[in-house]
Amino acid sequence: MPEQVIFTLNVPTELKDDVIDNLITFTSITGFNLKKINGYSKEHSQFDIAEQVAGYRAIYQIEVLIALKEVQHLKASLNPICQPAKLKYWLTPVIESAHF
């Protein structure tokens, strides 16, 4: 098992600030990356009309480098925001992480 992972979370625009506020106060991480992406899905019934025509939804993707042992705490912290919206997340193992 890796010691660190990348926790990746896709967040709709309307929840972005709530998730960021939560992450800023989470003491087990030193920072995170935020990028705007276009999310494509075969299940786009939740998309508004413009998104259905375009075929994608503009969302944010957050990446957090975190110790594997802290992931459950992070998920518990984010759960009140993310669970009602059924937000998608995944973990990617980190082979190496260092500074030059």
C-alpha distances in whole Angstrom, upper triangle without the diagonal:
4,7,9,10,13,15,18,21,24,27,31,33,35,31,30,32,31,27,28,30,27,24,27,27,23,23,19,19,22,23,22,23,26,28,30,29,31,30,31,31,33,33,35,38,36,37,41,44,43,39,40,43,40,38,35,34,34,31,28,25,23,19,18,15,14,11,9,11,14,13,15,18,18,19,21,23,23,24,28,28,26,26,30,30,27,25,22,19,16,12,11,8,10,10,13,15,18,22,25
4,5,7,11,13,16,19,23,25,29,31,33,30,28,30,29,25,25,27,25,22,24,25,21,21,17,17,18,19,19,20,23,25,28,27,30,28,30,30,33,33,35,37,36,36,40,42,42,38,39,42,39,37,34,33,32,29,26,22,20,17,15,12,11,9,7,10,12,12,15,17,17,18,21,22,22,24,27,27,25,26,30,29,26,24,22,18,15,11,9,6,6,7,9,11,14,18,21
4,7,11,13,16,19,23,25,29,31,32,29,27,29,28,24,24,26,23,20,22,22,19,17,14,14,16,17,17,19,23,25,28,28,31,29,32,32,34,34,36,38,37,37,40,43,42,39,40,43,40,38,35,34,32,29,26,22,20,16,14,11,9,6,6,8,10,11,14,15,15,17,19,20,21,23,26,26,25,26,30,29,27,25,22,19,16,12,11,8,8,9,9,10,13,17,20
4,7,9,13,16,20,22,26,28,29,26,24,25,25,21,21,23,20,17,19,20,16,16,12,11,13,14,14,16,19,21,24,24,27,26,28,29,32,32,33,36,34,34,37,40,39,36,37,40,37,35,32,30,29,25,22,19,16,13,10,7,6,4,5,8,9,9,13,14,13,15,18,18,19,21,24,24,22,24,27,27,24,22,20,16,13,10,9,7,6,8,8,8,12,15,18
4,6,9,13,16,19,23,25,26,23,21,23,22,19,19,21,19,16,18,19,16,16,13,12,14,14,12,14,16,18,21,21,24,23,25,25,28,28,29,32,30,31,34,36,35,32,34,36,33,31,28,27,25,22,19,16,13,10,8,6,6,6,6,10,10,9,12,14,12,13,17,17,17,19,22,21,19,21,24,23,21,19,16,12,10,6,5,5,5,9,10,10,13,16,20
4,6,10,13,16,19,21,23,20,18,20,20,16,16,19,17,14,16,18,15,16,13,11,13,12,10,10,13,14,17,17,20,19,22,23,26,26,27,29,27,27,30,33,32,29,30,33,30,28,25,23,22,18,16,12,10,6,5,5,6,9,9,12,12,10,13,14,12,13,16,16,15,18,21,20,17,19,23,21,19,16,14,10,8,6,5,6,7,11,11,11,14,16,19
4,7,10,13,16,19,20,17,16,18,17,13,14,17,14,12,15,16,14,15,13,11,13,12,10,10,12,14,16,16,19,18,20,21,24,23,24,27,24,25,28,31,30,26,28,31,28,26,23,21,20,16,14,10,8,6,5,6,7,10,9,12,11,8,11,12,9,10,13,13,12,14,17,16,14,16,19,18,16,13,11,7,6,5,7,9,10,14,15,14,17,20,23
4,7,10,13,16,18,15,13,16,16,12,13,16,15,13,16,18,16,18,16,14,15,13,10,9,10,11,13,13,15,14,16,17,20,20,21,23,21,21,24,27,26,23,25,27,24,22,19,17,16,13,10,7,6,5,7,9,11,13,13,16,14,11,14,15,12,11,15,15,12,14,17,15,13,15,18,16,14,11,8,5,5,6,8,11,12,16,17,16,19,21,24
4,6,10,13,14,12,10,13,13,10,11,14,13,12,15,17,15,18,17,15,17,14,11,10,10,11,12,12,14,12,15,16,19,18,18,21,18,18,21,24,24,20,22,25,23,21,17,15,14,10,8,6,5,7,9,12,13,16,15,18,16,12,14,15,11,10,14,13,10,12,14,12,9,12,14,12,11,7,6,4,7,9,11,15,16,20,21,20,23,24,27
4,7,10,12,10,9,13,13,10,12,15,15,14,17,19,18,21,20,18,20,17,13,12,10,10,10,9,10,9,12,13,16,15,15,17,15,15,18,21,20,16,18,21,19,17,13,11,10,7,6,5,6,9,12,15,17,20,19,22,19,16,18,18,15,13,16,16,12,14,15,12,10,12,14,11,10,6,6,6,9,12,14,18,19,23,24,23,25,27,29
4,6,8,6,6,10,10,8,10,13,13,13,16,18,17,21,21,19,20,17,14,13,10,10,9,10,11,10,13,14,18,16,15,17,14,14,16,19,19,16,18,21,19,17,14,11,10,6,5,6,8,11,13,17,18,21,21,23,20,18,19,19,15,14,16,15,11,13,14,10,8,11,12,9,10,7,8,9,13,15,17,21,22,26,27,25,28,29,31
4,6,6,6,10,11,10,12,15,15,16,18,20,20,24,24,22,23,20,17,15,12,12,10,10,11,10,13,14,17,15,13,15,11,11,13,16,15,13,15,18,16,16,12,9,8,5,6,9,11,14,17,21,22,25,25,27,24,21,22,22,19,17,19,18,14,15,15,11,10,13,13,9,11,8,10,13,16,19,21,25,26,29,30,29,31,32,34
4,6,5,8,10,10,11,14,15,16,17,20,21,24,25,22,23,20,17,15,12,11,9,11,12,12,15,17,20,18,16,17,14,13,13,16,15,13,17,19,17,17,14,10,8,6,7,10,12,16,18,22,23,27,27,29,26,23,24,24,20,19,21,19,16,17,17,13,13,16,15,12,14,12,14,16,19,22,23,27,28,31,32,30,32,32,34
4,6,7,8,10,12,13,14,16,17,19,20,24,25,23,24,21,19,18,15,15,13,14,15,15,18,19,21,19,17,18,14,13,14,17,16,15,18,20,19,19,16,12,11,9,10,13,14,18,20,24,25,28,28,29,26,24,24,23,20,19,20,18,15,16,15,11,12,14,13,11,14,12,15,17,20,23,26,29,30,33,34,32,34,34,37
4,6,5,6,9,10,11,12,14,16,17,21,21,20,21,18,16,16,13,14,13,15,16,15,18,19,22,20,18,19,15,15,16,20,20,18,20,23,22,21,18,14,13,10,9,12,12,15,17,21,21,24,25,26,22,20,20,20,16,15,16,14,11,12,11,8,8,12,11,9,12,10,13,14,18,20,23,26,27,31,31,29,31,32,35
4,6,5,6,9,10,11,12,15,15,19,20,18,18,15,13,12,9,11,10,13,15,15,18,20,23,21,20,21,17,17,18,21,20,18,21,24,22,21,18,14,12,9,7,9,9,13,14,18,19,23,23,25,21,19,20,19,16,16,17,15,12,14,14,10,10,14,14,12,14,11,13,14,17,19,21,24,25,29,29,26,28,29,31
4,5,5,6,9,10,10,13,14,18,19,17,18,15,14,14,11,13,13,16,18,19,22,23,27,25,23,24,21,20,21,24,23,21,24,27,25,25,21,18,15,12,11,12,12,15,16,19,20,24,25,26,22,20,21,20,16,17,18,15,12,15,14,11,12,16,16,14,17,14,17,17,20,22,24,26,27,30,30,28,29,29,32
4,5,5,6,9,10,11,13,16,18,17,18,16,14,15,13,16,16,18,20,20,23,24,27,25,24,24,20,21,22,25,25,23,26,28,27,26,23,19,17,14,12,14,12,15,16,19,19,22,23,24,20,19,19,17,14,14,14,11,9,12,10,7,10,13,13,12,15,13,16,16,19,21,23,26,27,30,30,28,30,30,33
4,5,5,6,9,10,11,14,15,14,15,13,11,12,11,13,14,16,18,18,21,22,25,24,23,24,20,21,22,26,25,23,25,28,26,25,22,18,16,13,11,11,9,12,12,15,16,19,20,20,17,15,16,14,11,11,12,10,7,10,10,7,8,12,13,12,14,11,13,13,16,17,20,22,23,27,27,24,26,27,30
4,5,5,6,9,10,13,14,12,13,10,9,10,9,12,14,16,19,19,23,24,28,26,25,27,23,23,24,28,26,24,27,29,27,27,23,20,17,14,11,11,9,11,11,15,15,19,20,21,17,16,18,16,12,14,15,12,10,13,13,11,12,16,17,16,17,14,16,15,17,18,20,23,22,26,26,23,24,25,28
4,6,5,7,9,12,14,13,14,12,12,14,13,16,17,20,23,23,26,27,31,29,28,29,25,25,26,30,29,27,30,32,30,30,26,23,20,17,14,15,13,15,14,17,17,20,22,22,18,17,18,16,13,14,15,11,10,14,13,11,13,16,17,17,19,17,18,18,20,21,23,25,25,29,28,25,26,27,30
4,6,6,6,10,12,11,13,12,12,14,14,17,18,21,23,23,26,27,30,28,28,28,25,26,27,31,30,28,30,33,31,30,27,23,21,18,15,15,12,14,12,15,15,17,19,19,15,14,15,12,9,11,11,7,7,10,10,9,11,14,16,16,17,15,17,16,18,19,21,23,23,27,26,24,25,26,30
4,5,5,8,9,8,10,8,8,11,11,15,17,19,22,22,25,26,30,28,28,29,26,26,28,32,31,28,31,33,31,30,26,23,21,17,14,13,10,11,9,12,12,14,16,17,13,12,14,12,8,11,12,9,8,12,13,12,12,16,18,17,18,15,16,15,16,16,18,20,20,23,23,20,22,22,26
4,6,8,10,8,9,8,9,12,12,16,18,21,24,25,28,29,33,32,31,32,29,29,30,34,32,30,33,35,33,32,29,25,23,19,16,16,12,13,11,13,13,16,19,19,15,15,17,14,12,14,15,12,12,15,16,14,16,19,21,20,21,19,20,18,20,20,21,23,22,25,24,21,22,22,25
4,6,9,9,10,10,12,15,16,20,22,24,27,27,31,32,35,33,33,34,30,31,32,36,35,33,35,38,36,35,31,28,26,22,19,18,15,16,13,15,14,16,19,18,14,15,16,13,11,14,14,10,11,15,15,14,16,19,21,21,22,20,21,20,21,21,23,24,23,27,26,23,24,24,27
4,6,6,9,9,11,14,16,19,22,24,27,27,30,31,34,32,32,33,30,31,33,36,35,33,35,38,36,35,31,28,26,22,19,18,14,14,11,12,11,13,15,14,10,11,12,9,8,11,11,8,10,13,14,14,15,18,20,21,21,19,20,17,18,18,20,21,20,24,23,20,21,22,26
4,6,8,10,12,16,18,22,25,27,30,30,33,34,37,36,36,37,34,34,36,40,39,36,39,41,39,38,34,31,29,25,22,20,17,16,12,13,11,12,15,14,10,12,14,10,10,13,14,11,13,16,18,18,19,21,24,24,24,22,23,20,21,19,21,21,20,23,22,19,20,21,24
4,7,9,11,15,18,21,24,26,29,29,32,32,35,34,35,36,34,34,36,40,39,36,38,41,39,37,33,31,29,25,22,20,16,14,10,10,7,8,11,10,7,9,11,9,8,12,13,11,13,16,18,19,19,21,24,24,24,21,21,18,18,16,18,17,17,19,18,16,17,19,22
4,6,8,12,14,18,21,23,26,26,29,30,34,33,33,35,32,32,34,38,37,34,36,39,36,35,31,28,26,23,19,17,13,11,8,7,6,8,11,12,9,10,13,11,9,13,14,13,14,17,19,18,18,21,24,24,23,20,20,17,17,15,16,16,15,18,17,14,15,16,20
4,7,11,14,17,21,23,27,27,30,32,35,35,35,37,34,34,36,39,37,34,37,39,36,35,32,29,26,23,19,17,14,12,9,8,9,11,14,15,13,14,17,15,13,16,18,16,16,20,22,21,21,24,27,26,26,23,22,19,19,17,18,18,16,19,17,13,14,14,17
4,7,10,14,17,19,23,24,27,29,32,32,32,34,31,30,32,35,34,31,34,36,33,32,28,26,23,20,16,14,10,9,7,8,9,13,16,17,14,14,17,16,13,16,18,16,15,19,21,19,19,22,25,24,24,20,20,17,18,16,17,18,16,19,17,14,15,15,18
4,7,10,14,16,19,20,23,25,29,28,28,30,28,27,29,32,30,27,30,32,29,28,25,22,19,16,12,10,7,6,5,7,9,13,15,17,15,14,17,16,13,15,17,15,14,18,20,17,17,20,23,21,21,18,17,14,15,14,15,16,15,18,17,14,15,16,19
4,7,10,13,16,17,21,23,27,27,26,29,26,25,27,30,28,25,28,29,26,25,22,20,17,14,10,8,6,5,7,9,12,16,18,20,18,16,19,19,15,17,20,18,16,19,21,18,18,21,23,21,21,17,16,14,15,15,15,16,15,19,18,15,16,17,19
4,7,10,13,15,18,21,24,24,23,26,23,22,23,26,24,21,24,26,23,22,19,16,13,10,7,6,5,7,9,12,15,19,20,23,20,18,21,20,16,17,20,18,16,19,20,17,16,20,21,19,19,16,15,14,15,16,16,19,18,22,21,19,20,20,22
4,6,10,12,16,18,22,22,21,24,22,20,21,24,21,19,22,23,20,19,16,14,11,9,6,5,7,9,12,15,18,22,23,25,23,21,23,23,19,20,23,21,18,21,22,19,18,21,22,19,20,16,15,15,16,17,17,20,20,23,22,20,22,22,24
4,7,10,13,16,20,20,18,21,19,17,18,20,18,15,18,19,16,16,12,10,7,6,4,6,9,12,15,18,21,25,25,28,25,23,25,25,22,21,24,23,19,22,23,19,18,21,22,18,19,15,15,15,17,19,19,23,23,26,26,24,26,26,27
4,6,10,13,16,17,16,19,17,15,17,19,16,13,16,17,14,13,10,8,6,5,6,7,10,12,16,19,22,25,26,28,26,24,26,26,23,22,25,24,20,22,23,20,18,21,22,18,18,15,14,14,16,18,18,22,22,25,26,25,27,27,29
4,7,10,13,14,13,16,15,12,14,15,13,10,12,13,10,9,6,6,5,6,8,10,13,16,19,22,25,28,28,31,29,26,28,28,25,24,27,26,22,23,25,21,19,21,22,18,18,15,14,16,17,20,20,24,25,28,29,28,30,31,32
4,7,10,11,10,13,12,10,13,15,14,10,11,13,11,9,5,5,6,6,9,10,13,16,19,22,24,27,27,29,28,24,26,27,23,22,25,24,21,21,23,20,17,19,19,15,15,12,11,13,15,18,19,23,24,27,28,28,31,31,33
4,7,9,8,12,12,10,13,14,13,10,10,12,10,7,5,7,9,10,13,13,17,19,22,25,27,30,29,32,30,27,28,29,26,24,27,27,24,24,25,22,19,20,21,17,16,14,13,15,17,20,21,24,26,29,30,30,33,34,36
4,5,6,9,10,10,13,14,14,11,10,13,12,8,7,9,12,12,15,15,18,20,23,26,28,30,29,31,30,26,27,29,26,24,26,27,23,23,24,22,19,19,19,16,14,13,12,15,16,20,21,25,27,30,32,32,35,36,38
4,6,9,11,11,14,15,16,12,11,13,13,9,10,12,15,16,19,19,22,24,27,29,31,33,31,34,33,29,29,32,29,26,29,30,26,25,26,24,21,21,21,18,16,16,15,18,19,22,24,27,30,32,35,35,38,40,42
4,6,8,9,12,14,15,12,10,14,14,11,11,11,15,15,18,19,22,24,26,29,30,33,31,33,32,28,28,30,27,24,27,27,24,23,24,22,19,18,18,15,13,14,13,17,19,22,24,28,30,33,35,36,39,40,43
4,5,5,9,10,11,8,7,10,11,8,8,9,12,13,17,18,21,24,27,30,31,34,32,34,33,29,29,31,28,25,28,28,24,23,24,21,19,19,18,14,14,14,14,18,20,24,26,29,32,35,37,36,39,41,43
4,5,8,9,12,10,8,12,13,11,11,11,15,16,19,21,24,26,29,32,33,36,34,36,34,31,31,32,29,26,28,28,25,24,24,21,19,19,17,14,14,15,16,20,23,26,28,32,35,38,40,39,42,44,46
4,7,9,11,9,9,13,13,12,11,10,13,13,16,18,21,24,27,30,31,34,32,34,32,28,28,29,27,24,25,25,22,21,20,18,16,16,14,11,12,13,14,18,21,25,27,31,33,36,38,37,40,41,44
4,7,8,5,6,9,10,9,8,7,10,11,15,17,20,24,27,30,31,34,33,35,33,30,30,31,28,26,27,27,23,23,22,20,18,19,17,13,14,14,16,19,22,26,27,31,33,36,38,37,40,41,43
4,6,5,6,9,10,10,10,9,11,13,17,20,23,26,29,32,34,37,36,38,36,33,33,33,30,28,30,29,25,25,24,21,20,21,19,16,17,17,19,22,25,29,31,35,36,40,41,40,42,43,45
4,5,5,6,9,10,11,10,13,16,19,22,26,29,32,35,37,40,40,42,39,36,36,37,34,32,33,33,29,29,28,25,24,25,23,19,21,21,22,25,28,32,33,37,39,42,43,42,45,45,47
4,5,5,6,8,9,9,11,14,18,21,24,27,31,34,36,39,39,41,39,36,36,37,34,32,34,33,29,29,29,25,24,26,24,20,22,21,22,25,28,31,32,36,37,41,42,41,43,43,45
4,5,5,6,5,5,8,11,15,18,21,24,28,31,33,36,35,38,36,32,33,34,31,29,31,30,26,26,26,23,21,23,21,18,19,18,19,22,24,27,29,32,34,37,38,37,40,40,42
4,5,5,7,8,11,14,18,20,24,27,30,33,35,38,37,39,37,34,35,36,33,30,32,32,28,28,28,25,23,24,22,19,20,19,20,23,25,29,30,34,35,38,40,39,42,43,44
4,5,8,10,13,16,20,22,26,29,32,35,37,40,40,42,40,37,38,39,35,33,36,35,31,31,31,28,26,27,26,23,23,22,23,26,28,31,32,36,37,40,42,41,43,44,45
4,6,8,10,14,17,19,23,26,29,32,35,38,37,40,38,35,36,37,34,32,34,34,30,30,31,27,25,27,26,22,23,21,21,24,26,29,30,33,35,37,38,38,40,40,42
4,7,10,13,16,18,22,24,28,31,33,36,35,38,36,33,34,35,32,30,32,32,28,28,29,26,23,25,24,20,20,19,19,21,23,26,27,31,32,35,37,36,39,40,41
4,7,9,13,14,18,21,24,27,29,32,32,34,33,29,31,32,28,26,29,29,25,25,26,23,20,22,21,18,18,16,16,18,20,23,24,28,29,32,34,33,35,36,38
4,6,10,12,16,19,22,25,27,31,30,33,30,27,28,29,26,24,26,26,22,22,23,19,17,19,19,15,16,14,14,17,19,22,23,27,29,32,33,32,34,35,37
4,7,10,13,17,20,23,26,29,29,32,29,26,28,28,24,23,26,25,21,22,22,19,17,20,19,16,17,14,15,16,19,22,23,26,27,30,31,30,32,32,34
4,7,10,13,17,20,22,26,26,28,25,23,24,24,21,20,22,21,17,19,19,15,14,17,17,13,14,11,12,13,16,19,20,23,24,28,28,27,29,30,32
4,7,10,13,17,19,22,23,25,23,20,22,22,18,18,20,19,15,17,18,15,13,17,17,14,15,11,11,12,14,17,18,21,22,25,25,24,26,26,29
4,7,10,13,16,19,20,22,20,17,19,20,16,16,19,18,14,17,18,15,13,16,18,15,15,11,10,9,11,13,14,17,18,21,22,20,23,23,26
4,7,10,12,16,17,19,17,14,17,17,13,13,16,15,12,15,17,14,13,16,18,16,15,12,11,9,11,12,13,16,16,20,20,18,20,21,24
4,7,9,13,14,17,15,13,16,16,12,13,17,16,14,16,19,17,15,18,20,18,18,14,12,10,10,10,10,12,12,16,16,14,17,18,21
4,6,10,11,14,11,10,13,13,10,12,15,14,13,16,18,17,15,18,21,20,19,15,14,11,11,10,10,12,11,15,15,13,15,16,20
4,7,9,12,10,10,14,14,11,13,17,16,15,18,21,20,19,21,24,23,22,19,17,13,12,10,10,10,8,12,11,9,12,14,17
4,6,8,7,7,11,11,9,12,14,14,14,17,20,19,18,20,24,23,22,19,17,14,13,10,10,10,9,13,12,11,13,16,19
4,5,5,7,10,11,10,13,15,15,16,18,21,22,20,22,25,25,24,21,20,16,14,11,12,10,10,12,12,11,14,17,20
4,5,5,8,10,10,11,14,15,16,17,21,21,20,20,24,24,22,20,18,14,12,9,10,9,10,12,13,13,16,19,23
4,6,7,8,10,11,13,14,16,17,20,21,20,21,25,25,23,21,20,17,15,12,14,13,13,16,16,16,19,22,25
4,6,5,6,9,10,11,13,14,17,18,17,18,22,23,21,19,18,15,14,12,14,14,14,17,18,17,19,21,25
4,5,5,6,9,10,11,12,15,16,15,15,19,19,18,16,15,11,11,9,12,12,13,17,18,17,20,22,26
4,5,5,6,9,10,10,14,15,14,14,18,19,17,16,15,13,13,12,15,15,17,20,21,21,24,26,30
4,5,5,6,9,10,13,14,14,14,18,19,18,17,17,14,15,14,17,17,19,22,22,21,24,26,29
4,5,5,6,8,11,12,11,13,16,17,16,14,14,12,13,12,15,16,17,21,21,20,22,24,28
4,5,5,6,9,10,9,10,13,14,13,11,12,10,11,11,15,16,18,22,23,22,25,27,30
4,6,5,8,10,10,10,13,15,14,13,14,13,15,15,19,20,22,25,26,25,27,29,33
4,6,7,9,9,11,13,15,15,14,15,14,16,16,19,21,22,26,26,24,27,28,32
4,6,6,6,8,11,11,11,10,12,11,14,15,18,20,22,25,26,24,27,28,32
4,5,5,5,8,10,9,9,12,11,14,16,19,22,23,27,28,27,30,31,35
4,6,6,7,9,11,11,14,14,18,19,23,25,27,31,31,30,32,34,37
4,6,7,7,9,9,12,13,16,18,22,24,26,30,31,29,31,33,36
4,6,5,6,5,8,10,13,16,19,22,24,28,29,28,30,32,35
4,5,5,6,9,11,14,17,20,23,25,29,31,30,33,34,38
4,6,8,11,14,17,20,24,27,29,33,34,33,36,37,41
4,5,9,12,16,19,22,25,28,31,33,32,34,36,39
4,7,10,13,16,20,23,25,29,31,30,33,35,38
4,7,10,14,17,20,22,26,28,27,30,31,34
4,7,11,14,17,20,23,25,25,28,30,32
4,7,10,14,16,20,21,21,24,26,29
4,7,10,13,16,18,19,22,24,27
4,7,9,13,15,15,19,22,25
4,6,10,12,13,17,19,22
4,6,9,11,15,18,20
4,6,7,11,14,17
4,7,10,14,16
4,7,10,12
4,7,10
4,7
4
